[in-house]
Amino acid sequence: MDEARAREVLAATGLSATEARLIALGENAVFAVGELVVKVGRDAELFERAERELALASWLEAAGVPAVRAAAEKPRLVMGHPVTLWHRLPGAVRPSEPRDLAPLLRAVHALPAPEGFTLPRRELLGGVERWLRLAGDAIAPADAAFLRERRDSFAPAAAALTPRLTPGPIHGDALPRNVHVGPDGPVLVDLETFSSDLREHDLVVLALSRDRYGLDPLAYEAFTEAYGWDVRQWEGCAVLRGARETASCAWVAQHAPTNPRARVEFERRVASLRDGDPEVRWHPF
């Protein structure tokens, strides 16, 4: 789904596509429209996830966890795309930092399982096949096969891990970009990957950011101090890191057919995984 298609869907909802400002384009196209934020999902397969995301917003609000709030209780399926409405947050007072994420994760990690709906497991590798299918001929068949082999080796290893923390609700994509620092403090956004699984999933994300994406080690240290533990001390860290690298590589692949930059970044990531080089810097995408 490109921006033009997403704007067609937006117009079909009755909202003004011409006044909408594109905020992000990934599995969802995210638009600011007046006092609303509108998320247009890539395809109908994401409808169930959109339903769960809205239920999550209500659950987090009741639990007192600072997070984005839904403007409608149910998603709509428009032209084959799930559409959800959200209250637009006040303007950011500053960019978010890793240390802003720590107290939010601590709050989420203290929650019991929600009532009224079930959180899925964090299927970190579950999207690999879909993303590779969307990539099609834009990536080399050998690269797709390589990632499938990595997925098949990391999946059982991750399932066999013994956690240090008590499993339960997690954000699932715990990065500073999923925190908005407004006048009332940091709030969580992008709830679509919320799961119930090893809490370590949320912590490996920033460990990988430190090692792969060039996150300042001091910023990472501030995060671990605020959270109270460094996941790199856990013997299962390397397994979850390898699984996440595999998923992150495949995720970029889906954008390769329409974005030359995505294809270049995909090839960079695959090459570093083939070479077993953990020092090659990946570019955020």
N, C-alpha and C positions, 0 to 999 in steps of 0.2 A: 504494500500500500504506500503510495507516494502522497505528497501534500495535496495535489490536485484532487485525488480521489477522496481524501479525508474531508476536504472542503465541500465536495459534492454531498457527502453524507451529512455533514454539519448543516448545510442548507436544507436538506430534506427533513431535519428535525424541527424546522421553523425558526431556528436562530440565524442571525445574520452572519453569513460566511465572510462577507466583505469587511466587516468590522472586527473579525476574529484575528487574534495575534497568535501565531504558532509559537509554543513554548518548547516543545520537544517532539521528536519523531523517532519512534522505535517500534516496539510491538503495539504501542498506542500512539496515535497523534493527539497531542495535548494542546488545547487552545484556551486562551483567555478571551472571554466574551462578556463584557460588562462586569458584573459582580460575580460571575460564574467562571468555573474552569470546566471544560468539556473534554472528556476522554473518548476517543473513537478507537475501538479495538481493531486489530488487523483483520480478523475474520471471525465467523460465527463460532468457531471452536473455543473462543475465549469468553463466551457468554456466561458460562457457569462461574468462571473466575471473577468476572465482573460482579455477579450476584454476591459472591462471597466477600469481595472487597467492600461493598456497601454495608454488608452485615458487620464486617470487622470495624468499620468506622463507628457504628453505633455502639458496639461492644467496648471499644477503646474509650469512647466518650463517657460511657457509664462507669468505666473503671478509673476515670480521671487521668488517663494517659494523654499527654498533649499530642494531638495528631490532626490531620486534615479531616474536615467534617463533610458528610454527604449532604447534598441539596435535594436529593430525591432518593426514595427508599429502594427503588427497583431500577435496573437497567432497561433500556429499550433496544430492540433489534431493528436497525435501520439499514436497508439496502444490504443486508447480510453482515452488518457490523454492530457489535454491542456498543452502546453509547451510555455513559454515566455522567451525572452532573454533580459538581462539588462547589462548596462555598470558596470563593477566592480569598486567599490569605492576604493580610496587610503586607505592604512592601517590606522587604528585608532591611534590617538595620545594618547588617554586615554579612559577609560571606560566612557560610557554615564551616566549622573546623572539626577535626576528629574528636576533640574533647567535648564538643556539643552533643555528639552521638552517644557517648558513654552513659549519661544518666537516663536517657530514653531507653537504651537497651536494658539497663538494670531494671527499669520499671516494667518493661515487657517481660523480661525473664523472671520476674517475681509473680507473674500472673498464672493462675491455674487455667485449665482448658476451658474454653467458652461453653456456655449452655445455649442450646437452640440451634447450633450448627457445628459442624466438624471441620477442624483444620486438617488439611492433607499433610502427608509427609513432605519434607523438602526434597522433591525430586530434582536434585541439582542437575542430573544428567538426563532427565526426562525429555527435555526439549531438543536434545542434540539431533535426533532423527528428523524432526520437523524443520529445524533450521537448515540442516543440510539439504533437505528436499526443496526448501524455498530457494536455496542457492543455485540449484540446478547445474547447468553447464558453465556457470560463471566461475566455478572452482574446479581444480583438477580432480578426476575420479580417485587418483591415488591419495590425495590429501583427505578426501571424504572417507575413504577406507581406513586411513590411519587414525582418524578421530573416532571412528566406530570401534576400532580395536582398543583404543585407550578407554573409551566409555565402558566397554565390556570387561576390561580388566579392573578399572577403579570401582565399578558399581558393587561387586561383592566385597571388596576390601573395605569400602566405606560402610557397608551394612554390618560388618563384623566388628566395628570399632567399639571400644569401651569408653564411654564419656567420663570426663572429670566432673562436669556440671550435671545437675538434674535435668533431663529432657523436658520439653514443654514448648509453649508458644515462642516463636522467633519471628523477626522481621523478614529474614531471608535474603535481603540485599542491602546489608547494613553499611552504607557508604555516606560520607558527608553530603553528597549531592541529594540524598533522600532526607535531608534535614533542612528546614526553613527556619531561619532565625529572625523572628518578627519582634515587635515592640514588647510582647509578653514573654519572650524567650524562645528556645528551640522547640519545634514541633516536627513529628514524623510525617512524611509524605510518601506516596507510592506504596500502597499497602498490598499490592497484588501478589507479592511473593510470600506473604505471611503463611507460616506453616507451624506444625508441631513436630519437633525433631530435636536433634542435638543442639544445645545452645551454642556449642563451639562453631557451628556454621556461621553465626553472626560475627564471630570474632576472627575467624580465618580471613574474612573479606579484607579487613584492614592490614592484616599481616601480609597478604598477597600484594596489597597496594604499596606497602613499604618496599617489598622486594622486586616487584615487577613494574610498577608505575611511577616509581621515584618519589613516593611520599616521604617527606622529611622525617628522618628517624626521631627527631625531637617531638614532632607532632604525634607520631605513633606512641612515643613514651608517655605523652600527656594523656592520650586515650587510655592506655593500659593502667596508668595510675588512677585515672578517674573511675574506670570500671572496677579495678581491684585485682586484675589477673592478666597475665600475658599468655595467650593461647599457644605461643611457640614453645612453652615449657611442657606442653602435652605431647605424648608420644604419637598421637593420631594426627597431628597437625599436617604432616607431609602428605598423608592420604587425602585429606579434605582439600588441601591446596591443589594437589594434582587433579582431583575431580573438578574443582572450580576452574582451573586453567583450561581443561578440556571443554567445559561448557562455555566459557568465555570466548574461546576460539571459534566454536561452532556458531555462537550467537552473532558474531561479526559476519560470518559467511552469508547469512540471510540477506544482508544489505549489498552484497557484491554485485548482483545483477544490475543495480541502478546507481551504484556509487563507486567510482574508481578508487577513492580513498579507502573504502572498506575492503576492496579486493587486495590492495597493497598491504593493509594492516593484517588481514587474514593470512597472507603469505608469510609475513614477518613472524606472526605467532606460531604458525605451523612449523616453520623452519627451526625456531628456537626449541620447540618441543621435540622435534626429530633429533636435534643435536644434543638434547639433554642439557641445555645451557640455561640455568636459572637467572643469569645476570642480564640477559638481553632485555632492554626496556621495551615495554609495550605502551602504545599510545592509547589513552582513553578514547572511547568512541561512543 
